[in-house]
Structures are given as structure tokens and as C-alpha cells.
């Protein structure tokens, strides 16, 4: 059986998660990408073909002129609609392309939830190239969050306290992203969490979630995620009702939401598995073949009624951050160790000698620390000990 995997840049989720899982399932994998050299470097045993994966027509043509497809899959935020359309064209199992579009387009997500009567978040869109002064005339409750309508990973997401600041920030983002539509929406108060789910279109399993610690305003950089094995049932019910309204059902979904006075409100829906090593943490903590389950769902196979997941795990992922522009002159190397029954994995994301500006986004990550065990206090002790003992130095 052949699976076509659509990708942009290589990610840990693909190279350490989905490709090994596909091999264990006996699948032949062809990667379609606009960055072939990068994928050939990290996955030399996998067939890699160049393709304009942003264009669903190019994807369909590339598949049609190669080997017969049994599945079309992607874990990229940017390519879910294209993969869904290609799967539908070839009569293969896949996500509803409308749901993929709704979840990627944050403005459409807000409109759809409002029309469904589930939640109404006041928001205003700015088309690419439109004068940001239109924001000033909008009736918005300040503060508001400004973001690219189809952005990811806290890129250019910022809090604005008044109309003047909103217009100024919008002009700054337009200078960096002249072709991006922007969305300004009311700030949703509450603690930030995620809900991680997988489904086969018939049943949905809740894998757990994370409590997210973000940097102080005005930016929203995810600094730490603590695993939550059992989110409150009323919260799960509220979040999954909104996912149902959006049409989310097949494969993995990583949903970000806030809880305030018992009410759960969506921040964004990422119709794929969580990244930044958190998916690897989930598979390890739950002790399930997570990536195989996701791929099987995209092959049209039903998920088991009971995943057999362990529920005694504790874990967290920390992201050491650059706090200024400059060259990375000191940082720990990749590390794997076990301390008092706690497993620690550190992976650098920036090499020594690399020079970067200060982004104010997840691009400032210097590395990812993944720590897992069965005792929360032990996990925290080992993680805090590593972060205190190691040093990351940025030289201007």
C-alpha cells in the first residue's frame, strides 16, 4: 500500500513519528514537497518528489502520474485542505475539505461557530493589502488580539490595547507579510489549555491535553506545556461540541482553548497532531502506537473502541528561548538520560554559531526539553534541574 505524505519543511512529527510508523505498518511512502533536498537529507530511504504542495491541482497531477495511491496524508497546518481535496478526488478516506478549511482559516472558524449558535467572538478581518485604518473604525472590545488569519505558532500574534496600537501593529505585520489577511478579535480571558484527540470519523478518543504557559503580553510564545491526563468532563464536552460543529472527526486534532469561570472557548483548532515534541511525549506517556493509529484512520481502518492507554503518566515540555538578537555561543548538546525513573530528552533547535534576530515568536526556541515519568514532582524536579544547570548564551 502506498501513502503520499504532503510536507513543507521536515518536522520531528514526520521524521520521528509518522515515517517510522508507516514503516512498521508496511506502507510505501512517497513524500510530496516543495523542499526536496531537506527531506532527502533527513529521510534518505524515503522516496521524495518535488511538488507545489500548496496547489491541490498540482498534488492531484503528481499522484496521478506516479503510483496508485492508497492514502493521502499530511501533518502540516498549511496543507490539510489540499490533502483532503486530493484524497477525495481519488476516492480515498480523508478529512472533509470544508472542515480543513474552517479550522485553518480563523475568520471562517469564528463565523461558523457563531452561525452554529455555539460561540460568538467579536472579530474583524483585514484583507491582504487593505488599509489598516479600517480596524480603527471597527467596533471591537479592547484589548484585542491581532494575528494572521491563517497563521501558526504564535507568528505575528500580538495584543493591542487600543485602536491606534492596533493600526500600528497591523502595518508592521503587513510590511513583513504583504500577502497575508489579518484578523483582530476580542481577547479571551482564562487559563490556556489544549485538548488532544484522534478519531476515525465515527468515534473520537480524548488522549488528554496540556496546560500551556505563555510569555507575558503583548506576545504569546508557548514556553512550557504540562501534560493533563484527564481534563474535566464538562470542559471536554464543550470543546468537542465545537469540534463537531466545525466538522472535525478524522485523524488527529490539536485544539487550543481557554477556560474562564467554567466556560471553554476556542483559540484555534489545528487539524493535525500536536508538535514540538509533545506528540512524541503523548505516545510515550500513553504507551500506545499513536502515529500508527492516525495513519490507520487515514487508510479507512476503524480505531479500537479502547486504545488501552496508560493514565498514570506525568510529563512536560519546556522551550528555552532567545531573549535577544545575536549569535548562539553556548548551549547544551542533544541529551538523553534517565534520572530516578524519569526520562529526559533534550533536542537543540539552533546550532552553535547561528545568528538570528529576535522574533518574539516560537522561532526564538533554542531547543526542546521533554521530560516524562509517573510522578509529577519528580518530573518537575528533573526538568527544573536541567534548565538550572545548563546555560544558553546569546552574544550580540
C-alpha positions as CSV (number, residue, x, y, z in Angstrom):
1,X,0.0,0.0,0.0
2,X,1.3,3.5,-0.9
3,X,0.8,6.6,1.1
4,X,1.5,10.0,-0.2
5,X,2.7,12.4,2.5
6,X,2.4,16.1,1.8
7,X,5.0,18.3,3.6
8,X,6.7,21.6,3.7
9,X,9.9,21.6,5.9
10,X,10.8,18.4,7.8
11,X,9.5,18.1,11.3
12,X,10.1,15.8,14.2
13,X,6.4,14.7,13.9
14,X,7.1,13.3,10.5
15,X,10.7,12.1,10.7
16,X,10.5,10.6,14.2
17,X,6.7,9.8,14.3
18,X,4.9,9.1,11.1
19,X,7.6,7.8,8.9
20,X,8.7,5.1,11.4
21,X,5.1,4.3,12.0
22,X,4.4,3.9,8.2
23,X,7.4,1.5,8.0
24,X,6.0,-0.6,10.9
25,X,2.7,-0.8,9.0
26,X,4.5,-1.9,5.9
27,X,3.5,1.2,3.9
28,X,5.4,2.5,0.9
29,X,5.7,6.3,1.5
30,X,6.2,9.0,-1.2
31,X,6.8,12.5,0.2
32,X,5.5,15.3,-1.9
33,X,7.2,18.6,-1.0
34,X,8.4,21.9,-2.3
35,X,11.6,21.3,-0.3
36,X,13.0,18.0,-1.6
37,X,16.7,18.4,-0.5
38,X,15.7,19.0,3.1
39,X,13.6,15.8,3.2
40,X,16.2,13.7,1.4
41,X,18.8,14.8,4.0
42,X,16.8,13.6,6.9
43,X,14.9,10.7,5.3
44,X,17.3,9.2,2.7
45,X,15.5,5.9,2.5
46,X,12.1,7.5,1.6
47,X,11.0,8.5,-1.9
48,X,10.8,12.3,-2.2
49,X,9.2,14.1,-5.2
50,X,9.1,17.8,-5.8
51,X,5.6,19.3,-6.0
52,X,3.9,22.6,-5.5
53,X,2.0,21.2,-2.5
54,X,0.2,24.4,-1.8
55,X,-1.8,23.8,-5.1
56,X,-4.2,20.9,-4.8
57,X,-4.3,20.6,-8.6
58,X,-0.5,20.0,-8.7
59,X,-0.8,17.4,-5.9
60,X,-3.5,15.5,-7.8
61,X,-1.5,15.6,-11.0
62,X,1.7,14.4,-9.3
63,X,-0.1,11.5,-7.8
64,X,-2.0,10.6,-11.0
65,X,1.3,10.4,-12.9
66,X,3.0,8.3,-10.3
67,X,1.9,5.2,-8.5
68,X,-1.6,4.4,-7.4
69,X,-2.5,6.0,-4.0
70,X,-4.0,4.2,-1.1
71,X,-3.8,7.2,1.2
72,X,-3.1,10.9,1.0
73,X,-1.9,12.4,4.3
74,X,-0.3,15.4,5.8
75,X,0.5,16.7,9.2
76,X,1.1,20.3,8.1
77,X,-1.3,23.0,9.2
78,X,-0.9,24.6,5.7
79,X,-1.7,21.6,3.6
80,X,-4.8,20.0,5.2
81,X,-7.2,21.3,2.7
82,X,-5.0,20.3,-0.2
83,X,-4.6,16.8,1.1
84,X,-8.3,16.5,1.8
85,X,-9.2,17.5,-1.7
86,X,-6.7,15.1,-3.3
87,X,-7.9,12.2,-1.1
88,X,-11.5,13.0,-2.2
89,X,-10.5,13.2,-5.8
90,X,-9.0,9.7,-5.8
91,X,-11.9,8.3,-3.7
92,X,-9.8,7.7,-0.7
93,X,-10.5,8.2,3.0
94,X,-9.8,11.7,4.1
95,X,-10.9,14.7,6.0
96,X,-13.8,16.8,4.9
97,X,-12.0,19.6,3.0
98,X,-14.6,22.1,4.3
99,X,-13.6,21.2,7.9
100,X,-10.0,21.5,7.0
101,X,-10.6,25.0,5.6
102,X,-12.7,26.1,8.5
103,X,-10.1,25.2,11.0
104,X,-7.2,26.7,9.1
105,X,-9.0,30.0,8.4
106,X,-9.5,31.5,11.8
107,X,-12.0,34.1,10.5
108,X,-14.1,31.3,8.9
109,X,-13.9,29.3,12.1
110,X,-15.3,32.3,14.1
111,X,-18.1,32.8,11.6
112,X,-19.1,29.2,11.5
113,X,-19.2,28.8,15.3
114,X,-21.3,32.0,15.6
115,X,-23.8,30.8,12.9
116,X,-24.0,27.5,14.7
117,X,-25.0,29.3,17.8
118,X,-22.2,27.8,19.9
119,X,-19.9,30.8,20.5
120,X,-19.6,34.3,19.1
121,X,-16.3,36.1,19.3
122,X,-16.2,39.6,18.1
123,X,-13.7,39.9,15.3
124,X,-12.8,41.9,12.2
125,X,-10.8,40.8,9.1
126,X,-8.4,42.9,7.1
127,X,-7.8,41.7,3.5
128,X,-4.2,41.5,2.2
129,X,-3.1,45.0,1.3
130,X,-6.2,46.7,2.8
131,X,-5.6,49.9,4.7
132,X,-5.3,49.0,8.5
133,X,-7.1,52.2,9.4
134,X,-10.3,50.1,8.8
135,X,-9.5,48.4,12.1
136,X,-9.8,51.7,13.9
137,X,-13.4,52.2,12.7
138,X,-14.4,48.7,13.8
139,X,-16.5,48.2,17.0
140,X,-14.0,46.0,18.9
141,X,-13.7,45.5,22.7
142,X,-10.2,46.2,23.7
143,X,-7.7,44.7,24.3
144,X,-7.8,42.7,21.1
145,X,-5.5,40.0,19.7
146,X,-4.1,40.6,16.2
147,X,-3.0,37.7,14.2
148,X,-2.6,36.4,10.6
149,X,-5.9,34.9,9.6
150,X,-4.2,31.6,8.6
151,X,-1.0,31.8,10.7
152,X,0.6,29.3,13.0
153,X,2.9,29.0,16.0
154,X,2.4,32.5,17.5
155,X,3.9,34.1,14.4
156,X,2.9,37.8,14.4
157,X,0.3,37.3,17.2
158,X,0.2,40.3,19.4
159,X,-2.1,42.1,21.9
160,X,-3.2,45.6,21.1
161,X,-4.6,47.8,23.8
162,X,-6.4,50.5,21.7
163,X,-7.3,51.4,18.1
164,X,-4.1,53.3,17.5
165,X,-1.9,50.5,18.6
166,X,-3.9,48.0,16.6
167,X,-3.4,50.0,13.4
168,X,0.3,50.4,14.1
169,X,0.8,46.7,14.7
170,X,-1.2,45.8,11.6
171,X,1.1,48.0,9.4
172,X,4.1,46.3,10.9
173,X,2.8,42.8,10.1
174,X,1.8,43.9,6.6
175,X,5.3,45.0,6.0
176,X,6.5,41.5,6.8
177,X,3.6,39.7,5.3
178,X,2.2,41.7,2.4
179,X,0.0,38.8,1.1
180,X,-1.5,37.8,4.5
181,X,-5.0,38.6,5.6
182,X,-5.2,39.7,9.2
183,X,-7.7,39.1,12.0
184,X,-8.4,41.2,15.1
185,X,-10.5,39.5,17.7
186,X,-11.5,40.1,21.3
187,X,-9.1,38.8,23.9
188,X,-10.5,35.7,25.6
189,X,-9.6,35.6,29.2
190,X,-8.7,32.4,31.0
191,X,-6.2,29.7,31.5
192,X,-4.8,28.3,28.3
193,X,-5.1,24.5,27.6
194,X,-5.0,22.1,24.7
195,X,-7.2,19.1,24.0
196,X,-5.6,16.2,22.0
197,X,-7.9,13.9,20.2
198,X,-7.9,11.2,17.5
199,X,-10.9,9.9,15.6
200,X,-11.8,7.7,12.6
201,X,-14.9,9.6,11.6
202,X,-17.2,7.5,13.8
203,X,-15.6,7.6,17.3
204,X,-13.3,10.1,18.9
205,X,-10.8,9.4,21.7
206,X,-9.6,12.1,24.0
207,X,-5.9,11.5,24.7
208,X,-5.5,14.2,27.3
209,X,-4.2,17.7,27.0
210,X,-1.7,20.2,28.1
211,X,-1.7,23.3,30.4
212,X,0.2,25.9,28.4
213,X,2.4,28.6,29.9
214,X,2.9,31.6,27.6
215,X,5.2,34.6,27.8
216,X,3.9,37.9,29.2
217,X,1.9,40.1,26.8
218,X,2.0,41.6,24.2
219,X,3.3,38.4,22.6
220,X,2.1,34.8,23.1
221,X,5.1,32.5,23.0
222,X,4.5,29.0,24.4
223,X,7.2,28.5,27.0
224,X,6.0,25.3,28.7
225,X,3.3,22.6,28.3
226,X,2.4,20.4,31.3
227,X,0.5,17.2,30.4
228,X,-3.0,16.9,31.8
229,X,-4.1,13.3,31.7
230,X,-7.8,13.9,32.5
231,X,-9.3,17.3,31.6
232,X,-12.6,17.9,33.4
233,X,-15.5,16.2,31.6
234,X,-17.6,19.4,31.3
235,X,-14.7,21.1,29.5
236,X,-14.2,18.1,27.2
237,X,-17.9,18.2,26.3
238,X,-17.8,21.9,25.5
239,X,-14.6,21.6,23.3
240,X,-15.7,18.5,21.5
241,X,-19.2,20.1,20.7
242,X,-17.3,22.9,19.0
243,X,-15.2,20.4,17.1
244,X,-18.3,18.6,16.0
245,X,-19.8,21.9,14.7
246,X,-16.7,22.5,12.7
247,X,-16.8,19.0,11.2
248,X,-13.6,17.7,12.8
249,X,-13.6,13.9,13.0
250,X,-10.9,12.1,11.2
251,X,-7.3,11.7,12.4
252,X,-5.6,13.8,15.0
253,X,-6.6,17.2,16.2
254,X,-4.8,19.7,18.5
255,X,-7.2,22.2,19.9
256,X,-6.2,25.3,21.9
257,X,-8.8,26.8,24.2
258,X,-9.1,28.9,27.4
259,X,-11.3,28.2,30.4
260,X,-12.8,31.0,32.3
261,X,-15.4,30.5,35.1
262,X,-16.1,27.0,33.7
263,X,-16.6,28.1,30.1
264,X,-14.3,26.7,27.4
265,X,-13.7,28.9,24.3
266,X,-11.6,28.0,21.4
267,X,-8.5,29.9,20.5
268,X,-7.6,27.9,17.4
269,X,-8.0,24.4,16.0
270,X,-5.0,22.7,14.4
271,X,-6.4,19.7,12.5
272,X,-3.3,17.6,13.0
273,X,-1.3,16.1,15.8
274,X,0.4,18.4,18.3
275,X,4.0,19.2,17.5
276,X,7.2,20.5,19.3
277,X,7.9,17.0,20.7
278,X,4.5,16.9,22.5
279,X,3.2,14.2,20.2
280,X,6.3,12.1,21.0
281,X,5.6,12.7,24.7
282,X,2.0,11.6,24.2
283,X,2.9,8.3,22.5
284,X,5.5,7.6,25.3
285,X,3.2,8.5,28.2
286,X,0.1,6.8,27.0
287,X,2.2,3.8,25.7
288,X,0.1,3.5,22.5
289,X,1.1,3.3,18.9
290,X,-0.2,6.9,18.4
291,X,1.2,7.5,14.9
292,X,0.1,4.1,13.6
293,X,-3.5,4.8,14.9
294,X,-3.5,8.1,13.0
295,X,-2.3,6.6,9.8
296,X,-4.7,3.6,10.0
297,X,-7.6,6.1,10.3
298,X,-6.4,7.7,7.1
299,X,-6.4,4.3,5.4
300,X,-10.0,3.9,6.3
301,X,-9.5,1.5,9.2
302,X,-11.6,1.8,12.4
303,X,-9.9,2.8,15.6
304,X,-10.3,0.3,18.5
305,X,-13.1,1.1,21.0
306,X,-10.4,1.2,23.7
307,X,-6.9,2.4,22.9
308,X,-5.5,0.7,26.1
309,X,-3.8,4.0,27.0
310,X,-2.0,4.3,30.3
311,X,-3.3,7.1,32.6
312,X,-0.6,7.3,35.2
313,X,1.9,9.4,33.3
314,X,3.3,12.8,34.1
315,X,5.2,15.0,31.6
316,X,6.1,18.4,30.4
317,X,7.8,20.1,27.5
318,X,9.9,23.2,28.1
319,X,11.2,25.6,25.4
320,X,14.4,27.6,26.3
321,X,14.0,30.9,24.5
322,X,16.4,33.5,23.0
323,X,15.6,36.9,24.6
324,X,17.6,39.0,22.2
325,X,19.1,39.1,18.7
326,X,22.6,37.6,18.4
327,X,24.7,34.5,17.9
328,X,24.2,31.4,20.0
329,X,27.6,30.9,21.7
330,X,26.8,28.4,24.4
331,X,24.1,25.7,24.7
332,X,23.7,22.0,25.7
333,X,24.1,19.3,23.1
334,X,21.4,16.7,22.4
335,X,20.8,14.8,25.6
336,X,19.0,11.5,26.6
337,X,19.1,10.3,30.1
338,X,17.1,8.7,32.8
339,X,17.2,10.1,36.4
340,X,15.3,8.4,39.3
341,X,12.9,6.8,36.9
342,X,12.3,10.0,34.9
343,X,13.2,10.1,31.2
344,X,14.7,13.3,29.9
345,X,15.3,14.2,26.2
346,X,16.7,17.5,25.0
347,X,17.0,18.4,21.4
348,X,18.7,21.7,20.2
349,X,16.8,23.7,17.6
350,X,19.5,26.2,16.9
351,X,23.2,25.3,16.3
352,X,26.1,27.0,18.0
353,X,27.3,29.8,15.8
354,X,23.9,30.6,14.3
355,X,22.9,34.2,14.3
356,X,19.3,35.2,14.4
357,X,17.2,38.4,15.0
358,X,14.8,38.4,17.9
359,X,11.5,37.3,16.6
360,X,9.1,37.4,19.5
361,X,7.6,34.1,18.4
362,X,8.3,30.4,18.6
363,X,11.2,31.0,16.2
364,X,13.1,32.1,19.3
365,X,13.1,28.5,20.6
366,X,16.7,27.3,21.2
367,X,15.7,23.8,22.0
368,X,13.0,21.5,23.3
369,X,13.2,19.6,26.6
370,X,10.9,16.6,27.0
371,X,10.6,15.0,30.5
372,X,8.3,12.1,31.3
373,X,7.6,9.8,34.3
374,X,4.9,8.7,36.6
375,X,5.5,11.2,39.5
376,X,4.7,14.8,38.8
377,X,7.1,16.2,41.5
378,X,9.9,14.0,40.2
379,X,9.3,15.2,36.6
380,X,9.4,18.8,37.7
381,X,12.5,18.3,39.8
382,X,14.4,16.7,36.9
383,X,13.2,19.3,34.3
384,X,13.9,22.3,36.6
385,X,17.3,20.8,37.5
386,X,18.3,20.5,33.8
387,X,17.2,24.0,33.0
388,X,19.1,25.4,36.0
389,X,22.3,23.5,35.3
390,X,22.6,24.2,31.6
391,X,23.2,27.5,30.0
392,X,22.2,29.2,26.8
393,X,24.2,32.3,25.8
394,X,23.4,34.8,23.1
395,X,26.2,37.1,22.1
396,X,25.0,40.4,20.4
